């Protein structure tokens, strides 16, 4: 019985070690990924809103590289409807 108990204890210690190592590895990978994706996030297209105009058709507004893109999306494809520079919010009245 002593041999069985020591085997189970050894197995549990090894399991805890492997789980801790996996957790640490995932944390390191997550930090590396966040650092790698941060510069690209500025250039990434950002979804603003979508307006359904039919059963499978919609008009989608996206922001990309300082411009607002209006896209027509259908089952057969995507068409650029308009592309304008983003307007900066107007400054409110100052007191």
Biotite code that builds the C-alpha atoms (Angstrom):
import biotite.structure as struc

atoms = struc.array([
    struc.Atom([0.000, 0.000, 0.000], chain_id="A", res_id=1, res_name="UNK", atom_name="CA", element="C"),
    struc.Atom([2.943, 2.293, 0.706], chain_id="A", res_id=2, res_name="UNK", atom_name="CA", element="C"),
    struc.Atom([4.229, 1.852, -2.842], chain_id="A", res_id=3, res_name="UNK", atom_name="CA", element="C"),
    struc.Atom([0.811, 2.753, -4.274], chain_id="A", res_id=4, res_name="UNK", atom_name="CA", element="C"),
    struc.Atom([0.538, 5.882, -2.127], chain_id="A", res_id=5, res_name="UNK", atom_name="CA", element="C"),
    struc.Atom([3.993, 7.065, -3.161], chain_id="A", res_id=6, res_name="UNK", atom_name="CA", element="C"),
    struc.Atom([3.143, 6.436, -6.838], chain_id="A", res_id=7, res_name="UNK", atom_name="CA", element="C"),
    struc.Atom([-0.041, 8.484, -6.548], chain_id="A", res_id=8, res_name="UNK", atom_name="CA", element="C"),
    struc.Atom([1.810, 11.280, -4.729], chain_id="A", res_id=9, res_name="UNK", atom_name="CA", element="C"),
    struc.Atom([4.543, 11.324, -7.392], chain_id="A", res_id=10, res_name="UNK", atom_name="CA", element="C"),
    struc.Atom([1.908, 11.397, -10.129], chain_id="A", res_id=11, res_name="UNK", atom_name="CA", element="C"),
    struc.Atom([0.073, 14.314, -8.485], chain_id="A", res_id=12, res_name="UNK", atom_name="CA", element="C"),
    struc.Atom([3.292, 16.304, -8.073], chain_id="A", res_id=13, res_name="UNK", atom_name="CA", element="C"),
    struc.Atom([4.130, 15.695, -11.743], chain_id="A", res_id=14, res_name="UNK", atom_name="CA", element="C"),
    struc.Atom([0.597, 16.726, -12.779], chain_id="A", res_id=15, res_name="UNK", atom_name="CA", element="C"),
    struc.Atom([0.815, 19.962, -10.798], chain_id="A", res_id=16, res_name="UNK", atom_name="CA", element="C"),
    struc.Atom([4.214, 20.678, -12.349], chain_id="A", res_id=17, res_name="UNK", atom_name="CA", element="C"),
    struc.Atom([2.922, 20.095, -15.899], chain_id="A", res_id=18, res_name="UNK", atom_name="CA", element="C"),
    struc.Atom([-0.174, 22.234, -15.304], chain_id="A", res_id=19, res_name="UNK", atom_name="CA", element="C"),
    struc.Atom([1.924, 25.053, -13.847], chain_id="A", res_id=20, res_name="UNK", atom_name="CA", element="C"),
    struc.Atom([4.314, 24.851, -16.796], chain_id="A", res_id=21, res_name="UNK", atom_name="CA", element="C"),
    struc.Atom([1.414, 24.954, -19.272], chain_id="A", res_id=22, res_name="UNK", atom_name="CA", element="C"),
    struc.Atom([-0.142, 27.949, -17.491], chain_id="A", res_id=23, res_name="UNK", atom_name="CA", element="C"),
    struc.Atom([3.173, 29.799, -17.513], chain_id="A", res_id=24, res_name="UNK", atom_name="CA", element="C"),
    struc.Atom([3.705, 29.028, -21.193], chain_id="A", res_id=25, res_name="UNK", atom_name="CA", element="C"),
    struc.Atom([0.248, 30.314, -22.097], chain_id="A", res_id=26, res_name="UNK", atom_name="CA", element="C"),
    struc.Atom([0.844, 33.536, -20.168], chain_id="A", res_id=27, res_name="UNK", atom_name="CA", element="C"),
    struc.Atom([4.132, 34.123, -22.018], chain_id="A", res_id=28, res_name="UNK", atom_name="CA", element="C"),
    struc.Atom([2.513, 33.431, -25.395], chain_id="A", res_id=29, res_name="UNK", atom_name="CA", element="C"),
    struc.Atom([-0.356, 35.787, -24.610], chain_id="A", res_id=30, res_name="UNK", atom_name="CA", element="C"),
    struc.Atom([2.065, 38.600, -23.740], chain_id="A", res_id=31, res_name="UNK", atom_name="CA", element="C"),
    struc.Atom([4.039, 38.018, -26.930], chain_id="A", res_id=32, res_name="UNK", atom_name="CA", element="C"),
    struc.Atom([0.865, 38.018, -29.008], chain_id="A", res_id=33, res_name="UNK", atom_name="CA", element="C"),
    struc.Atom([-0.467, 41.236, -27.457], chain_id="A", res_id=34, res_name="UNK", atom_name="CA", element="C"),
    struc.Atom([2.837, 42.976, -28.136], chain_id="A", res_id=35, res_name="UNK", atom_name="CA", element="C"),
    struc.Atom([2.846, 41.761, -31.715], chain_id="A", res_id=36, res_name="UNK", atom_name="CA", element="C"),
    struc.Atom([-0.768, 42.746, -32.467], chain_id="A", res_id=37, res_name="UNK", atom_name="CA", element="C"),
    struc.Atom([-0.720, 46.212, -30.908], chain_id="A", res_id=38, res_name="UNK", atom_name="CA", element="C"),
    struc.Atom([0.890, 48.084, -33.855], chain_id="A", res_id=39, res_name="UNK", atom_name="CA", element="C"),
    struc.Atom([-1.472, 46.420, -36.333], chain_id="A", res_id=40, res_name="UNK", atom_name="CA", element="C"),
    struc.Atom([-4.564, 47.310, -34.321], chain_id="A", res_id=41, res_name="UNK", atom_name="CA", element="C"),
    struc.Atom([-4.294, 50.921, -35.516], chain_id="A", res_id=42, res_name="UNK", atom_name="CA", element="C"),
    struc.Atom([-4.531, 49.840, -39.173], chain_id="A", res_id=43, res_name="UNK", atom_name="CA", element="C"),
    struc.Atom([-7.172, 47.170, -38.589], chain_id="A", res_id=44, res_name="UNK", atom_name="CA", element="C"),
    struc.Atom([-10.597, 47.852, -40.103], chain_id="A", res_id=45, res_name="UNK", atom_name="CA", element="C"),
    struc.Atom([-13.160, 48.707, -37.424], chain_id="A", res_id=46, res_name="UNK", atom_name="CA", element="C"),
    struc.Atom([-16.809, 47.752, -37.851], chain_id="A", res_id=47, res_name="UNK", atom_name="CA", element="C"),
    struc.Atom([-19.182, 50.632, -37.030], chain_id="A", res_id=48, res_name="UNK", atom_name="CA", element="C"),
    struc.Atom([-22.678, 49.462, -37.985], chain_id="A", res_id=49, res_name="UNK", atom_name="CA", element="C"),
    struc.Atom([-24.734, 47.466, -40.458], chain_id="A", res_id=50, res_name="UNK", atom_name="CA", element="C"),
    struc.Atom([-28.160, 48.197, -41.914], chain_id="A", res_id=51, res_name="UNK", atom_name="CA", element="C"),
    struc.Atom([-30.085, 45.278, -43.407], chain_id="A", res_id=52, res_name="UNK", atom_name="CA", element="C"),
    struc.Atom([-31.723, 46.224, -46.717], chain_id="A", res_id=53, res_name="UNK", atom_name="CA", element="C"),
    struc.Atom([-32.981, 42.787, -47.739], chain_id="A", res_id=54, res_name="UNK", atom_name="CA", element="C"),
    struc.Atom([-33.043, 39.148, -46.733], chain_id="A", res_id=55, res_name="UNK", atom_name="CA", element="C"),
    struc.Atom([-29.323, 38.667, -47.365], chain_id="A", res_id=56, res_name="UNK", atom_name="CA", element="C"),
    struc.Atom([-28.193, 42.187, -48.241], chain_id="A", res_id=57, res_name="UNK", atom_name="CA", element="C"),
    struc.Atom([-26.915, 44.915, -45.974], chain_id="A", res_id=58, res_name="UNK", atom_name="CA", element="C"),
    struc.Atom([-25.087, 48.221, -45.990], chain_id="A", res_id=59, res_name="UNK", atom_name="CA", element="C"),
    struc.Atom([-22.046, 48.187, -43.705], chain_id="A", res_id=60, res_name="UNK", atom_name="CA", element="C"),
    struc.Atom([-20.095, 51.167, -42.356], chain_id="A", res_id=61, res_name="UNK", atom_name="CA", element="C"),
    struc.Atom([-16.403, 50.567, -41.529], chain_id="A", res_id=62, res_name="UNK", atom_name="CA", element="C"),
    struc.Atom([-13.572, 52.845, -40.387], chain_id="A", res_id=63, res_name="UNK", atom_name="CA", element="C"),
    struc.Atom([-10.191, 52.114, -41.948], chain_id="A", res_id=64, res_name="UNK", atom_name="CA", element="C"),
    struc.Atom([-7.014, 54.214, -42.018], chain_id="A", res_id=65, res_name="UNK", atom_name="CA", element="C"),
    struc.Atom([-8.737, 57.502, -41.231], chain_id="A", res_id=66, res_name="UNK", atom_name="CA", element="C"),
    struc.Atom([-11.565, 56.953, -43.697], chain_id="A", res_id=67, res_name="UNK", atom_name="CA", element="C"),
    struc.Atom([-15.180, 55.877, -43.414], chain_id="A", res_id=68, res_name="UNK", atom_name="CA", element="C"),
    struc.Atom([-16.091, 53.145, -45.891], chain_id="A", res_id=69, res_name="UNK", atom_name="CA", element="C"),
    struc.Atom([-19.675, 52.344, -46.832], chain_id="A", res_id=70, res_name="UNK", atom_name="CA", element="C"),
    struc.Atom([-19.939, 48.841, -48.280], chain_id="A", res_id=71, res_name="UNK", atom_name="CA", element="C"),
    struc.Atom([-22.797, 47.007, -49.930], chain_id="A", res_id=72, res_name="UNK", atom_name="CA", element="C"),
    struc.Atom([-22.700, 43.363, -48.856], chain_id="A", res_id=73, res_name="UNK", atom_name="CA", element="C"),
    struc.Atom([-24.698, 40.698, -50.707], chain_id="A", res_id=74, res_name="UNK", atom_name="CA", element="C"),
    struc.Atom([-24.535, 36.933, -50.974], chain_id="A", res_id=75, res_name="UNK", atom_name="CA", element="C"),
    struc.Atom([-22.598, 37.375, -54.217], chain_id="A", res_id=76, res_name="UNK", atom_name="CA", element="C"),
    struc.Atom([-19.992, 39.896, -53.123], chain_id="A", res_id=77, res_name="UNK", atom_name="CA", element="C"),
    struc.Atom([-18.986, 43.178, -51.517], chain_id="A", res_id=78, res_name="UNK", atom_name="CA", element="C"),
    struc.Atom([-19.114, 46.559, -53.291], chain_id="A", res_id=79, res_name="UNK", atom_name="CA", element="C"),
    struc.Atom([-17.607, 49.856, -52.191], chain_id="A", res_id=80, res_name="UNK", atom_name="CA", element="C"),
    struc.Atom([-20.446, 52.411, -52.173], chain_id="A", res_id=81, res_name="UNK", atom_name="CA", element="C"),
    struc.Atom([-18.615, 55.419, -50.686], chain_id="A", res_id=82, res_name="UNK", atom_name="CA", element="C"),
    struc.Atom([-15.320, 56.336, -49.062], chain_id="A", res_id=83, res_name="UNK", atom_name="CA", element="C"),
    struc.Atom([-14.874, 59.623, -47.218], chain_id="A", res_id=84, res_name="UNK", atom_name="CA", element="C"),
    struc.Atom([-12.341, 60.994, -44.693], chain_id="A", res_id=85, res_name="UNK", atom_name="CA", element="C"),
    struc.Atom([-13.410, 60.656, -41.075], chain_id="A", res_id=86, res_name="UNK", atom_name="CA", element="C"),
    struc.Atom([-14.766, 63.865, -39.633], chain_id="A", res_id=87, res_name="UNK", atom_name="CA", element="C"),
    struc.Atom([-13.265, 64.942, -36.345], chain_id="A", res_id=88, res_name="UNK", atom_name="CA", element="C"),
    struc.Atom([-15.816, 65.693, -33.634], chain_id="A", res_id=89, res_name="UNK", atom_name="CA", element="C"),
    struc.Atom([-16.621, 69.385, -33.417], chain_id="A", res_id=90, res_name="UNK", atom_name="CA", element="C"),
    struc.Atom([-15.435, 71.137, -30.283], chain_id="A", res_id=91, res_name="UNK", atom_name="CA", element="C"),
    struc.Atom([-18.279, 72.026, -27.951], chain_id="A", res_id=92, res_name="UNK", atom_name="CA", element="C"),
    struc.Atom([-18.973, 75.596, -26.869], chain_id="A", res_id=93, res_name="UNK", atom_name="CA", element="C"),
    struc.Atom([-16.409, 76.795, -24.385], chain_id="A", res_id=94, res_name="UNK", atom_name="CA", element="C"),
    struc.Atom([-17.483, 78.791, -21.368], chain_id="A", res_id=95, res_name="UNK", atom_name="CA", element="C"),
])
